[in-house]
Amino acid sequence: MANHRIDEMQQYIHDQGKVTVSELSQKWNITQETVRRDLDKLEAVGMVTRVHGGAIWNESIRFEGVYFYHRQKRNLEAKRKLAVSAAEVIRPYTILFADASSTVLEAMRLIQDDPDMIVVTNSAELFLDPANIKMHVISTGGIFNNNSMSFQGEVTKNAIRNFNAKLAVIGCKGLIRSQGVLDSYEGETEIKKEMLKHADRVMLMADHTKFDQTAFIKLSSFAQIDYLVTDCRPSDEWVDILEAEHVQLIYPE
């Protein structure tokens, strides 16, 4: 319950830009002390900055909570670039989990003409252009989230548990060297974690803007990732970290 409230509060602060403790207390019918604890958690992961009587959204991560179609357009060239590299690795696996991230969607569009491919996904966006899809797509169903164009909740997680995938293809919101793979919203993160549990291997798709970028929730350690596909070579420090964790780094030459 608390995590769900913090997710909603994070989105609200993003939309408003600046909020007061009193305002949040009234909106969620909780004590001001509880609001302050929630804001402390959001500040600890870099989402907000505490100011006297409230908090402001950090502009450096302004796009963390925006609607799917806004995220889809952000860094689109980089996403398409890394999607080409990802598709080459994905094709041999034939049975996939695919999350609802805009980056993963670009890769799915490159393999949607393969009739031998089976994709289990919580994405709703993938179904909006069925005429061009030849691969077999299985929807998890669940509670529809209009912001992320995805299905979430227990129904979604139960559906994923019914399948064993050769490869899970997921996106994220940030990568921090000392923490691992990070994401923004509990609902979507729980779905991704379930995919990781039931897949033989895991591919993480993350463009260059995700490196050294913080986010609210830990999704996984680097040790849980088999492939990290990005759009350009990261720093030597990142290359060393990923190599030590036996993560295969893939990027265009």
N, C-alpha and C positions, 0 to 999 in steps of 0.2 A: 504493500500500500504506500509506504513512504517513498520507495523508488519511483512508483507511478506518479506520485505527486510532484517529485523533483523533476521528472521528465516534463510534465505539464508546465511547471514553473519555469523551467529552462526555455521552453518554447515561448511562453508568455513574455519573459524578459527580453528574449530576442526580438519579438514583435514590437514591444513598447520602447525598447532602447534604454529606458531608465524607470525604476520602480521604487516604491517606498515599502518599508517593513509593514506599516499600517495597512497599506493597500493590499499586500499579499496576505496578510492575516485575515482581512475581511473576505477576500475572494475565496480562500480555501477553508475558512472557518477554523483556523488553528491559532494557537497562541503566538505572540510576537517572538517569544523565545524559540519556539519551533521553527519559525521563519528564519531567524538568525542562524540556527544550526544548518538549515537547508542552504542558505546563502553561503555559509562557510564551506560547505561541501562543493558548491559550484565554483567558488573562488579558488579552492584548492586544486582544481583541475583546469583552471585558467579560463573558465567560461565567462565569469563576471568579475568586476572589481567592486569591492565594498566601499561605499561612501557614507557619509553621515546620514543616518536615517534610512538607508536603502542600498541599492546596487545599480550599476550600469553594465550593459552588455559590452564585452570586449570586441572592438571592431576588427581585430586581427583574425577572429574566427566568425565573422559575420555570417558566413554561409553555412554554419553547422546545422541550423534547423530549418532551412528554407524548403519550400515545397519541391516536390520531385522534379517538375519541369524546369525550375530555375537551376537546380543542381545538375540536371541533365545537360544544360547548355554551358555550365561552368567548366573551363579547361577541356572543352569538347575535342579539340585537336589532339591533345595529349591522350585522352581516353581512347580515341580511335586508333592512335598510334600503338598504344600498348595492347589494344584488343587484337590487332593483327598478330602480334607475337603470341598472345595467349591462345588464339584459335589454333595455331599450329601444334601447340602442346595438348590442347583439349581433345582434338578429333579422335585420337586412338582410344580414348577411354569409353566412349559410347553411352555410358550410364552416368548421369550427372545430377548433383544438386546445384542449383543456381539461386543465389539470393536476389533481392529486389533492388540492389544498388544500381545506379545509373552507369557505372563503369562496367559492371558485369553484363548489363543489357547490351552494350556495344559489342561485346564478344559473342553473345548469343545470336545477335543479328548476322554475324559472319558465318555461323555454322547452321543456321536455321534451314538451309537447303539440303541438309544431310538426312535422308530417310532412315538411316541406321541409328541415329542419335536419339536417346531417351533422356528427357530433362524433367526433373521434379523441381518445381519452383513455387515460391510464395509471391512471385511478382504478378501483378495484374497487368502491367504495361505490356508484357510479352504477348498477351492475347489480343491486343488491339489491332493487329494487322495479320489476321489468320490466313489470308489468301497467299501470303509469301512464305508460310511456314510448312516445311515438309517433314521436319523432325517430329517425334512424338513428344508432346508436352503434357505433363500431368500437373494439375494445380492442387496445391495442398488445401485450398479453401481456408476458412477461418474468419476472424473479425477483420473487416476491411478498414485499412488506414488510408484515408484520402490524401494525406500529406505525403506519404511515401509510396503511394500506389502499390501497397503490399497487403498481404494477409498475415495476421499475427494471432497469438493466443494459444490456448491449450489444444484447440482443434487442429491448428497448424502443426504444432509440435507432435501431436499424436500421429498425424498423417506422415510426417517425416520418419517416425520410428518404424513405419511399415515397410520401408525401403532400405536397401543397402546399395550405396552408390560407389562407383569406382573412383570418382573425383568430386569434391565439393569446390565450387568456384564462388568466392566471396569477395566483397569489398570492405573497406573500413574508413574511418574518419581520421586516423592518425597513427603514427609509429613513433614510439619513444624508446630509446636504447635501454633504459633501465626498467621499463615496464612491459614492453611488448606491443601487441596490436590492440588498438583502442577504437571504441565506437561511441556514438552519442546517445542512443535511446535504448532503454532496457528491452522494450518489446521486440525490436528488430534484432538486438544482440542475442536474446534468448533463442530466436529461430536459428541464427547462424551457429550458435554453440551446439544446437541439436544436430545440425547438418554435419558439423565436425565429428560428432560422436559416431555417426553412421556412414562415414565415407572412408574408403581405404587410403586416399591421399587428399591433400588440401592445396588448392591454389589460391593465393591472395593476389588481388589486382589492386595496385596502388600507384597513382601517378606521382611525379616528383614533389608535388605540393604536400603530400601526406607525411613525408619524412620530417621528423622533429616537430610534428604537429600534435598537440595534446587533444584529448577528448574525454568524455565523462566516465565511460565504463571500460574495463578491461575485457577484451574479447578473447584473446588467447596469448600464449607465450609464443616466441619465435620457434621454439622446438616443435610446436604443433603444425607448423607450416612446411610443406614440401617444396612448393614453388612460390617465388615472389616475382610477379611480372610488373615491370614499370616502364616508363617511356624514355628514360635515359639513365646512364650510369650514376649511381649515388656516390657519395664521398667515400674515400678509402676507409674511413672509420666504420661506415655502414657495411661496406663490402666485407671487412674483417669480422664484424659481429655476425652477419648472416652466414658466413663461411664456418664460423665456430659452431653455429647452431645447425649446420648441415642443411641450410636452406639453399635451394638452387635459384640463383638470381638470373632473371631473363630480361633483356632489354635490347632494343634495336642497336645494331653496330653502327 
